[in-house]
Amino acid sequence: MRDIVTIPLNEKVSLIISSDNSGGIGMKAEDLVKVSYETVAYYSFRVAAMECIAGGGELISVVVHNFCGNEPWEELVKGVQKGVKELGLSEVSVTGSTESNFSLKQSAVGIIVIGKKATDTVMEVSLSDSLKVAVIGMPLVGNEVVEHSENVVPLALFQEICRLKDVVVLPVGSKGIFYELNQLFSNKVLEKGNLIMDIDVFKSSGPSTCFIAVYPGGLEEKIKSASGNYFHSVHIEF
């Protein structure tokens, strides 16, 4: 199951809505992870954007829910715009609201991404011997996201892989690679012993610092070449 809501508008077009929240991350004294509000918004945006794009959506609007105070608003919008630019998009509106009546002790931000997609787009996949599976990027969480940013898969690369024909992708979030793999395949429940790979399949991937790609074997060299050091092969034993 994907973390999106799809609303058909007619036989041809549907709205696709995704979201992400962050709490205790920012510049308040009691925040657990200290980073700029531009960084907070960028990573929260990328989670929601990746879910929308992976579900077949084309971004059209972003809504920011700001519980950090009035001052960070411009930084938050700048973070969203950084992600929009990385995706090579220009026609994406940004709006939102700030809680200005009361001050919270910790930072909190919510992001909603709205996109559109073809109503008949199918994103399900059945596991078979003819398909290859890879994780692109590394699972990182908390301060690791900033300290090891070179291992965070770029949004532009994610979008490039999504646009390849016959490739199905799924961003990895806080529940880890193993959980997401079991959400992806409609015909197979995986056990820990089914998987062979060089990274921790149970670790949180925080703000979707990596994603799963499933593709025909003939595309492996193309995906490897595009992904470079971000590429990690997943071997599934049946």
LOGUBA-338787 format. One record per residue: residue number from 1; residue in one letter; x, y, z of N, C-alpha, C in turn. Coordinates in steps of 0.02 Angstrom, whole numbers, plus 50000, padded with zeros to 5 digits. Layout:
 resi resn  n.px  n.py  n.pz ca.px ca.py ca.pz  c.px  c.py  c.pz
  NUM    A     X     Y     Z     X     Y     Z     X     Y     Z
...
***
This chain:
 resi resn  n.px  n.py  n.pz ca.px ca.py ca.pz  c.px  c.py  c.pz
    1    M 50042 49940 50000 50000 50000 50000 50044 50062 50000
    2    R 50029 50109 49957 50067 50171 49952 50037 50224 49999
    3    D 50080 50271 50020 50058 50324 50066 50030 50383 50027
    4    I 49978 50369 49988 49946 50420 49946 49871 50410 49946
    5    V 49836 50463 49927 49764 50458 49914 49753 50478 49841
    6    T 49716 50438 49804 49701 50453 49734 49627 50467 49727
    7    I 49611 50525 49696 49541 50546 49688 49527 50556 49614
    8    P 49489 50511 49582 49473 50519 49511 49431 50582 49499
    9    L 49451 50623 49452 49412 50682 49433 49367 50666 49373
   10    N 49393 50624 49329 49355 50600 49271 49388 50536 49246
   11    E 49370 50514 49187 49398 50451 49161 49471 50457 49143
   12    K 49496 50518 49135 49565 50527 49112 49612 50551 49167
   13    V 49589 50592 49213 49634 50625 49261 49612 50613 49333
   14    S 49660 50600 49376 49648 50594 49448 49694 50640 49486
   15    L 49671 50663 49545 49716 50697 49591 49752 50645 49633
   16    I 49814 50659 49650 49852 50615 49694 49881 50658 49750
   17    I 49868 50639 49813 49886 50680 49870 49932 50640 49917
   18    S 49987 50670 49937 50034 50638 49983 50054 50689 50036
   19    S 50084 50665 50091 50101 50711 50145 50161 50685 50185
   20    D 50189 50730 50225 50242 50712 50271 50242 50761 50329
   21    N 50263 50737 50388 50268 50779 50448 50337 50773 50478
   22    S 50360 50825 50511 50422 50820 50550 50411 50857 50616
   23    G 50439 50830 50670 50433 50860 50735 50497 50855 50774
   24    G 50514 50906 50813 50576 50905 50851 50638 50915 50809
   25    I 50628 50941 50748 50685 50952 50702 50682 51026 50681
   26    G 50734 51063 50695 50734 51134 50679 50783 51172 50722
   27    M 50766 51234 50740 50812 51278 50776 50788 51299 50845
   28    K 50735 51268 50870 50712 51283 50938 50757 51249 50989
   29    A 50759 51278 51049 50804 51254 51101 50794 51180 51117
   30    E 50732 51157 51115 50717 51088 51135 50711 51040 51076
   31    D 50729 51063 51016 50730 51018 50958 50784 50964 50967
   32    L 50769 50904 50943 50815 50848 50951 50868 50847 50897
   33    V 50851 50873 50838 50899 50879 50783 50901 50952 50762
   34    K 50960 50983 50765 50968 51053 50750 50989 51063 50677
   35    V 50943 51086 50636 50958 51104 50566 50916 51164 50548
   36    S 50934 51197 50494 50896 51256 50471 50826 51237 50450
   37    Y 50781 51286 50450 50712 51272 50429 50708 51260 50353
   38    E 50755 51286 50316 50758 51270 50245 50771 51195 50236
   39    T 50816 51168 50277 50831 51096 50274 50771 51055 50296
   40    V 50737 51077 50349 50677 51041 50373 50625 51036 50318
   41    A 50611 51092 50286 50560 51093 50234 50581 51053 50172
   42    Y 50644 51059 50154 50669 51022 50095 50659 50947 50104
   43    Y 50679 50920 50161 50675 50848 50170 50603 50825 50180
   44    S 50562 50866 50212 50492 50847 50219 50457 50849 50151
   45    F 50474 50900 50111 50446 50904 50043 50466 50844 50002
   46    R 50530 50824 50006 50553 50769 49963 50516 50705 49978
   47    V 50499 50692 50042 50462 50632 50059 50394 50632 50023
   48    A 50356 50686 50032 50290 50690 50002 50294 50690 49925
   49    A 50344 50726 49899 50352 50729 49826 50369 50661 49797
   50    M 50413 50624 49830 50433 50558 49805 50374 50510 49807
   51    E 50333 50514 49859 50273 50471 49861 50226 50487 49804
   52    C 50217 50551 49791 50172 50573 49736 50198 50550 49668
   53    I 50262 50561 49656 50292 50543 49592 50293 50467 49582
   54    A 50310 50430 49636 50311 50357 49632 50242 50328 49617
   55    G 50191 50364 49639 50122 50343 49625 50097 50363 49557
   56    G 50141 50392 49516 50123 50411 49448 50101 50484 49442
   57    G 50112 50524 49494 50088 50592 49494 50136 50643 49466
   58    E 50108 50698 49441 50146 50756 49418 50128 50813 49466
   59    L 50177 50841 49501 50164 50891 49553 50132 50954 49524
   60    I 50082 50980 49560 50051 51044 49540 50047 51094 49597
   61    S 50048 51071 49661 50043 51118 49717 50071 51088 49781
   62    V 50095 51132 49826 50122 51111 49890 50090 51155 49945
   63    V 50069 51123 50000 50040 51158 50057 50086 51147 50117
   64    V 50105 51202 50150 50150 51200 50208 50111 51215 50271
   65    H 50114 51171 50320 50085 51183 50387 50143 51198 50435
   66    N 50147 51260 50458 50204 51284 50496 50185 51295 50570
   67    F 50217 51257 50615 50207 51265 50687 50272 51289 50720
   68    C 50315 51322 50681 50380 51344 50707 50381 51418 50724
   69    G 50328 51455 50710 50325 51527 50720 50328 51565 50655
   70    N 50316 51631 50658 50313 51671 50597 50381 51677 50562
   71    E 50434 51683 50601 50499 51699 50573 50525 51648 50522
   72    P 50515 51583 50533 50543 51533 50486 50506 51525 50421
   73    W 50450 51560 50411 50408 51546 50352 50447 51551 50287
   74    E 50484 51605 50277 50520 51614 50214 50571 51558 50203
   75    E 50604 51536 50258 50652 51482 50252 50617 51417 50232
   76    L 50558 51405 50261 50521 51344 50244 50502 51344 50170
   77    V 50477 51399 50145 50459 51404 50075 50521 51395 50031
   78    K 50577 51423 50053 50640 51416 50015 50660 51343 50010
   79    G 50650 51305 50064 50666 51233 50063 50623 51195 50014
   80    V 50558 51211 50012 50513 51180 49964 50534 51197 49893
   81    Q 50549 51261 49881 50568 51283 49814 50634 51250 49792
   82    K 50679 51236 49839 50741 51201 49823 50725 51132 49794
   83    G 50678 51096 49826 50658 51031 49801 50623 51035 49734
   84    V 50580 51084 49726 50545 51094 49662 50595 51106 49606
   85    K 50645 51147 49620 50697 51162 49570 50737 51100 49553
   86    E 50753 51059 49603 50791 50999 49591 50754 50951 49545
   87    L 50688 50954 49547 50646 50912 49503 50637 50944 49434
   88    G 50664 51004 49425 50659 51037 49360 50589 51062 49345
   89    L 50551 51079 49398 50482 51101 49389 50477 51177 49399
   90    S 50428 51207 49367 50417 51280 49374 50345 51297 49390
   91    E 50298 51258 49367 50227 51273 49377 50199 51239 49439
   92    V 50231 51249 49496 50209 51220 49559 50196 51276 49609
   93    S 50133 51285 49629 50116 51338 49677 50129 51314 49749
   94    V 50148 51362 49792 50162 51347 49863 50118 51392 49905
   95    T 50080 51362 49951 50038 51400 49998 50043 51368 50066
   96    G 50005 51393 50114 50007 51362 50180 49983 51408 50235
   97    S 49998 51388 50297 49974 51426 50354 50023 51419 50412
   98    T 50025 51470 50456 50068 51470 50514 50027 51474 50578
   99    E 50043 51433 50627 50014 51440 50694 50050 51497 50729
  100    S 50016 51555 50733 50048 51614 50762 50017 51636 50828
  101    N 49964 51602 50849 49932 51620 50913 49969 51590 50973
  102    F 49999 51532 50963 50033 51498 51018 50102 51474 50995
  103    S 50149 51475 51042 50218 51454 51026 50231 51385 51054
  104    L 50256 51339 51013 50273 51272 51034 50346 51270 51057
  105    K 50361 51223 51102 50429 51217 51127 50475 51183 51076
  106    Q 50446 51143 51031 50485 51110 50979 50456 51127 50911
  107    S 50498 51124 50861 50477 51138 50792 50432 51083 50766
  108    A 50385 51101 50724 50342 51052 50691 50320 51079 50623
  109    V 50324 51037 50572 50307 51057 50504 50269 51000 50471
  110    G 50217 51017 50433 50181 50969 50392 50181 50992 50319
  111    I 50190 50945 50273 50191 50961 50202 50140 50917 50166
  112    I 50098 50948 50125 50053 50911 50081 50072 50926 50009
  113    V 50078 50874 49969 50093 50882 49897 50032 50858 49858
  114    I 50011 50898 49811 49954 50881 49768 49979 50874 49697
  115    G 49961 50819 49665 49981 50808 49596 49923 50783 49555
  116    K 49936 50772 49491 49886 50743 49447 49917 50684 49411
  117    K 49876 50637 49392 49900 50577 49358 49846 50551 49312
  118    A 49866 50508 49266 49817 50474 49223 49777 50426 49266
  119    T 49711 50427 49259 49667 50386 49300 49682 50312 49294
  120    D 49703 50290 49235 49713 50218 49224 49784 50194 49241
  121    T 49826 50236 49272 49894 50216 49290 49893 50161 49342
  122    V 49929 50106 49330 49933 50050 49376 50004 50046 49403
  123    M 50012 50045 49470 50079 50045 49500 50093 49981 49539
  124    E 50053 49929 49531 50063 49867 49566 50114 49823 49528
  125    V 50146 49777 49565 50195 49733 49533 50194 49665 49568
  126    S 50203 49612 49528 50207 49545 49555 50280 49521 49550
  127    L 50305 49493 49604 50374 49470 49605 50382 49407 49561
  128    S 50434 49406 49519 50448 49349 49477 50522 49344 49463
  129    D 50544 49287 49436 50615 49276 49420 50640 49325 49367
  130    S 50595 49353 49327 50617 49396 49272 50631 49468 49295
  131    L 50614 49484 49357 50622 49552 49382 50684 49559 49426
  132    K 50715 49616 49424 50771 49633 49467 50747 49685 49519
  133    V 50780 49685 49576 50763 49732 49630 50826 49766 49654
  134    A 50823 49831 49665 50880 49868 49692 50855 49920 49741
  135    V 50899 49938 49788 50888 49997 49830 50938 50050 49807
  136    I 50913 50109 49795 50954 50164 49771 50957 50218 49824
  137    G 51018 50231 49850 51028 50274 49908 51040 50231 49969
  138    M 51050 50264 50027 51061 50229 50090 51009 50249 50141
  139    P 50987 50203 50185 50941 50221 50238 50976 50262 50292
  140    L 50955 50324 50301 50984 50370 50350 50929 50403 50390
  141    V 50943 50421 50453 50892 50452 50495 50926 50501 50543
  142    G 50889 50552 50564 50915 50600 50612 50975 50638 50586
  143    N 51025 50645 50629 51086 50683 50611 51124 50651 50554
  144    E 51114 50585 50543 51148 50551 50488 51132 50583 50420
  145    V 51071 50609 50414 51049 50638 50351 51094 50697 50331
  146    V 51114 50736 50380 51159 50793 50367 51232 50771 50365
  147    E 51251 50727 50411 51321 50706 50416 51344 50663 50358
  148    H 51297 50627 50327 51314 50583 50271 51270 50599 50210
  149    S 51264 50663 50196 51219 50686 50142 51240 50658 50074
  150    E 51304 50638 50067 51327 50611 50003 51293 50544 49986
  151    N 51261 50513 50037 51227 50449 50026 51152 50456 50017
  152    V 51127 50518 50020 51056 50532 50010 51042 50535 49935
  153    V 50998 50493 49910 50985 50492 49838 50955 50559 49815
  154    P 50981 50590 49763 50955 50654 49739 50884 50646 49709
  155    L 50844 50698 49718 50777 50697 49690 50779 50690 49614
  156    A 50827 50722 49583 50831 50718 49509 50843 50647 49486
  157    L 50885 50609 49521 50897 50539 49504 50835 50498 49515
  158    F 50801 50509 49571 50738 50474 49584 50689 50485 49527
  159    Q 50681 50547 49506 50635 50562 49452 50656 50529 49387
  160    E 50721 50528 49374 50747 50496 49313 50729 50422 49311
  161    I 50738 50387 49367 50722 50316 49370 50647 50305 49364
  162    C 50607 50348 49395 50534 50343 49391 50509 50347 49319
  163    R 50543 50386 49278 50520 50398 49210 50538 50341 49162
  164    L 50578 50293 49184 50595 50237 49141 50535 50190 49133
  165    K 50524 50169 49073 50468 50124 49059 50478 50056 49093
  166    D 50424 50029 49121 50423 49963 49153 50460 49960 49220
  167    V 50475 50019 49248 50507 50021 49314 50455 50043 49366
  168    V 50451 50007 49421 50407 50025 49477 50451 50045 49536
  169    V 50437 50102 49567 50478 50125 49623 50436 50137 49685
  170    L 50468 50134 49743 50435 50148 49806 50486 50179 49854
  171    P 50473 50241 49877 50518 50272 49926 50518 50233 49991
  172    V 50575 50232 50025 50581 50198 50089 50579 50251 50144
  173    G 50534 50240 50193 50527 50287 50247 50551 50259 50313
  174    S 50519 50280 50367 50543 50264 50434 50537 50190 50452
  175    K 50495 50152 50415 50486 50082 50432 50538 50036 50399
  176    G 50579 50064 50355 50634 50026 50327 50620 49989 50263
  177    I 50673 49962 50233 50670 49929 50168 50628 49866 50170
  178    F 50637 49825 50222 50601 49762 50226 50525 49773 50227
  179    Y 50503 49821 50266 50432 49837 50270 50406 49859 50201
  180    E 50442 49904 50169 50418 49931 50105 50417 49877 50051
  181    L 50464 49831 50051 50463 49776 50002 50399 49735 50010
  182    N 50378 49725 50071 50317 49686 50082 50253 49725 50067
  183    Q 50259 49791 50058 50202 49830 50035 50198 49832 49959
  184    L 50255 49819 49928 50261 49828 49856 50234 49769 49815
  185    F 50249 49708 49837 50231 49649 49797 50163 49622 49817
  186    S 50122 49610 49767 50053 49587 49779 50047 49512 49786
  187    N 50101 49475 49769 50096 49402 49766 50145 49366 49812
  188    K 50183 49403 49854 50234 49370 49893 50244 49406 49960
  189    V 50244 49368 50015 50262 49394 50081 50334 49373 50095
  190    L 50377 49421 50104 50448 49406 50113 50465 49396 50187
  191    E 50513 49352 50199 50542 49342 50265 50613 49368 50264
  192    K 50642 49379 50322 50710 49406 50327 50759 49363 50287
  193    G 50750 49297 50290 50796 49252 50257 50792 49252 50181
  194    N 50739 49285 50154 50732 49289 50081 50779 49340 50049
  195    L 50806 49386 50090 50842 49444 50062 50917 49439 50073
  196    I 50954 49453 50020 51027 49459 50024 51046 49527 49995
  197    M 51075 49571 50038 51100 49636 50015 51149 49663 50065
  198    D 51183 49717 50045 51239 49742 50085 51221 49799 50133
  199    I 51156 49815 50141 51136 49867 50188 51080 49842 50232
  200    D 51069 49876 50288 51021 49855 50339 50949 49865 50314
  201    V 50913 49810 50306 50845 49815 50279 50793 49836 50330
  202    F 50813 49839 50394 50766 49857 50447 50776 49928 50473
  203    K 50828 49961 50451 50843 50028 50475 50796 50080 50445
  204    S 50777 50130 50485 50738 50186 50460 50775 50223 50405
  205    S 50737 50242 50353 50765 50283 50300 50744 50355 50307
  206    G 50721 50374 50367 50705 50443 50382 50665 50478 50328
  207    P 50692 50534 50301 50656 50571 50249 50667 50541 50179
  208    S 50654 50477 50173 50660 50442 50108 50727 50455 50075
  209    T 50780 50438 50112 50848 50447 50085 50866 50394 50034
  210    C 50823 50342 50028 50834 50291 49977 50766 50268 49951
  211    F 50767 50231 49896 50705 50203 49869 50717 50135 49837
  212    I 50664 50097 49830 50666 50031 49798 50647 50038 49725
  213    A 50683 50005 49681 50665 50002 49610 50658 49930 49589
  214    V 50605 49914 49554 50592 49847 49527 50587 49855 49451
  215    Y 50624 49812 49414 50630 49824 49342 50649 49760 49305
  216    P 50636 49756 49240 50658 49699 49201 50734 49695 49199
  217    G 50760 49634 49195 50832 49624 49196 50870 49662 49143
  218    G 50838 49673 49086 50870 49709 49031 50887 49781 49046
  219    L 50857 49809 49099 50869 49879 49116 50923 49887 49169
  220    E 50951 49832 49194 50995 49837 49252 51057 49880 49238
  221    E 51089 49871 49181 51149 49910 49167 51134 49984 49160
  222    K 51076 50000 49131 51056 50069 49123 51045 50101 49191
  223    I 51010 50065 49236 50996 50092 49302 51059 50096 49344
  224    K 51103 50046 49339 51167 50048 49375 51208 50108 49352
  225    S 51211 50119 49288 51251 50174 49261 51225 50241 49285
  226    A 51158 50249 49284 51128 50312 49306 51138 50324 49381
  227    S 51136 50268 49420 51136 50274 49493 51206 50278 49523
  228    G 51256 50251 49489 51324 50253 49515 51330 50220 49583
  229    N 51362 50254 49631 51374 50226 49698 51311 50222 49741
  230    Y 51256 50252 49717 51193 50247 49754 51161 50178 49746
  231    F 51184 50139 49698 51151 50076 49680 51171 50019 49728
  232    H 51120 49983 49753 51131 49924 49796 51084 49869 49772
  233    S 51112 49815 49747 51072 49759 49722 51038 49722 49778
  234    V 50977 49700 49766 50940 49659 49814 50928 49591 49782
  235    H 50953 49538 49814 50940 49470 49789 50886 49439 49833
  236    I 50833 49417 49800 50776 49385 49836 50775 49311 49820
  237    E 50783 49271 49871 50780 49199 49863 50708 49175 49873
  238    F 50683 49138 49824 50613 49115 49828 50609 49052 49871
***
